[in-house]
Amino acid sequence: QDAIDRKEKRSETFKTAVHGLETGTPALKTEELGRRAPQWVRDNLVTMCMRCKEPFNAIMRRRHHCRACGYVVCARCSDYKAELQYDGNRLNRVCQECYVFLTGHLVLEDREGKHKGILEKGAAEVSGKSLLCSSLQLLDKNGKGGTRGWFVIPQDDPLVLYIYAAPQDVRAHTSIPLLGYQVRDLPQGDSRHLFQLVQSRQVYTFVADTEELKRRWMRTMARSAAGITHPEEGEDVDS
């Protein structure tokens, strides 16, 4: 019966986590770690460990959930156990940062204090305060294949487009400085909503899911490219 109760609790925690990510429910506060069940980040929302930023793959890096904060982490970053109050003070698998907080034990590989580079801003962090963010597809040079990802123009860095592989990744894989680009509309082809960023010989072609989303991106990119850093009057920014 105890095993059944614990399984149901984890199932409810996972459902709550999914709902929380969809509705923007904030993560646990530091003082709540271990005292309250976390909202789990879904596996398909990340492509890399949310602690060390190493990419996941099928062979070397399995995905695990920290039972304290709910982050998706690799085996190395979750190779710790700590007692969690919400689970009857049983030992649970936790990430390094939560282990240090919950036990007070120092870890030699502690990465705290490391300065965040320009691409090391988490997608959720910048999406929460962005001029615009959504899923888009960036086509390759021949216009046939491409990469689908999570695209963000942050409020605090409004002249740069950040490209993440997934909406909960902790590191962008590339960025595009928008200043000086021209935004070009393209006719709809094969039910695809196409537009481009063009500067000299550099061309980026994007595909939006809807015509409305395409127009929003074109308008926001054009303002950034012109050096306009504040939101349009009367229009709410994405949050």
C-alpha positions, 0 to 999 in steps of 0.5 A: 500500500505504501508503494501504491501511495508513493506511485500515485503521489508521483503521478499527481506530481507529474500531472501538476508539473505538466499543468504548471509548465503550460500555465506558467506556474512558478518553480519552488522557492528555495525555502520550499525545497524538500518540503513540498513536491516539485513540479517536474519539467517534462523530458521533451521540453529539454535537450540538455542537462539543466545543470551542467548543460551537456546535451542528452543522447540515447547512450551516454546521458540518460535523463533523470528528475531531481526529486527536490526541484523537478529539473531534468538532469543527467546521471552525473548531476543527479548522483546524490541523495538527500532526505526529503520532508514531503516524502517522509524524510526518505532518501531521494535522488537529487541534483548537486545544487539541491544536495548542497542546499539540503545537506550543507555538504560541499561538492568539489565540482560546485559550479556556483558563481560561474558567469553566464555567457551570452548564450547561457541564459535559460529559455524559461528565464528569458521567455518569461520577460520577452518581447516575443517567444514561440516555436519556429522553424529555421530553414537551411540554405536550400529551403527544404530542410531545417531546424525547429526550435524555441525562438526568443527576443528578450526584453532586456536584450531586444536587439538579439534573437536567441534560438533554443532547441527546446523551451526549457533548455538552460542554454541557447545554441545560437543567437542572431543580432537583429540590428540592421536586418531587413524583414521580408515577407514571402508568399505562402507555399505548401501551407507554410507561413514564410518570412526572412531576415536579410542583410547583404548576403546573409539570409535566414528563412523562417516558418511560423505555425500560423499567419498571425504568428508570422505577422507578429514576428515580422513586426517585432523583428522589424522594430528590433532591426531598426533599433526600437527597444521598447514594446509597441504602444498598446501591445502587451509583451509575452510573459 
